[in-house]
Amino acid sequence: MLCGCGATRADARIPVLITLAGQRLEDKYKSAAQDKDLVLVGVLEYFPTMGTVNLHALSDSLDVTFLESPIPSERQEKIVTQFWGSTQNNQTPCFHLYFQYYTEQCRIVYQSHGTNLAIRTHRHIAELASRIQGGLSRSEVYEFVEQSQWTSVPASIDSINASIDLTARLLYMLDIGEFRNGHSGRNPLLWVQGSLQDFVRENLAEANSEPDDGIRFEKSFNLTRMVGIAGFDVELTSNLSDHLRFRDSDKTVKIFHHASFLEAHKKTSAYPSGLVDETLATLALLFPKGDKETERWYKKQGNADELDKSILRRPKVDLGIKEYRYWHDRLIILKTEFDESRPSTIVQWWNDRRDVSQWYPLWVAISLTVLFGLVQSIEGALQVYKAFNP
């Protein structure tokens, strides 16, 4: 079972409810087909319970609409197994945050293309994922979808491409393709030819052009210090290609915080060699294990369903800046911005202990200034009092 994603007692009633709903949907489907109402037929195809409703009612079946929300835990586990193999081990990753992303991406593509999409069910996505991970080129994957003909109406070019891009996103958590209702404001990642694996390697390539002389990762280099001292904003992202991206205009750093998703890929060859371990190392650096301040900060970033608590349990990995190949340049930019930042509020000055040799003299001077000012104020008050009360 996927940890933290257990089924509730209400799950036991799902087969009965789906059976009753399926009977009604089947009647509607037959009526729409007789009336040649293709729009209604297309909508009802997103709820494929006709004919084999009892089998499809099983919570681990993939032959149900990909628009369902929430996805039952048994089905989640089956999807994960179809995508990346079995996760049964002593520390089974928790995928509740990933499936928040899964359902959101499915919703976005449906809002963009509606019933014109070439796919209808989780199984269609799984079959597409299998072909993509098998190393087929974009054109070969397109041909597979076109020949599969999963819908009653022939799918358009745009709907087939959208279905492929959706599956690619779900496999890699990268914003691949463009959806009308999912604009990110950045240049899109457009996979147009070759295999998806080659495309990913090209877009997540090594980057070590920035000079790294003298760069050291002190204990103060973590997210809570960046927020509390430098005034940085942190944006948690579900797009891996945005990880550690620093936006100078508003001093915002983006963090890909899906640690469980990355953990599931440690033994796969989906990503370039070493990328997953290196990304997990950056998370351990920015979210130091056992740091109560970091834990409190992270828990305030959303509700339990929007956070991956395993990120707080990452063991520290002692990597020097030269050992980072993929995130080398972004780490240097982030570290440089942090080192060169200066506090702008009293609270930030108090928290800024990066240079203890300057922090103590500063606050001693401030304390003495406040003390002398207080003494002078008291003396002045006494003089005024004596003036009116001789």
Secondary structure, 3 states (H helix, E strand, C coil): CCCCCCCCHHHHHHHHHHHHHHHHHHHHHHHHHHCCCHHHHHHHCCCCCCCCHHHHCCCCCCCCECCCCCCCHHHHHHHHHHHHCCCCCCCCCCCHHHHHHHHHHHHHHHHHHHHHCCCCEHHHHHHHHHHHHCCCEHHHHHHHHHHHCCCCCCCCHHHHHHHHHHHHHHHHCCCECCCCCCCCCCCCECCCCCEHHHHHHHHCCCCCCCCCCCCCCCCCCCHHHHHHCCCCEEEEECCHHHCCCEECCCCEEEEECCHHHHHHCCCCCCCCCCHHHHHHHHHHHHCCCCCHHHHHHHHCCCCHHHCCHHHHHCCCCCCCHHHCCCCHHHHHHHHHHHHHCCCCCHHHHHHCCCCHHHHHHHHHHHHHHHHHHHHHHHHHHHHHHHHHCC
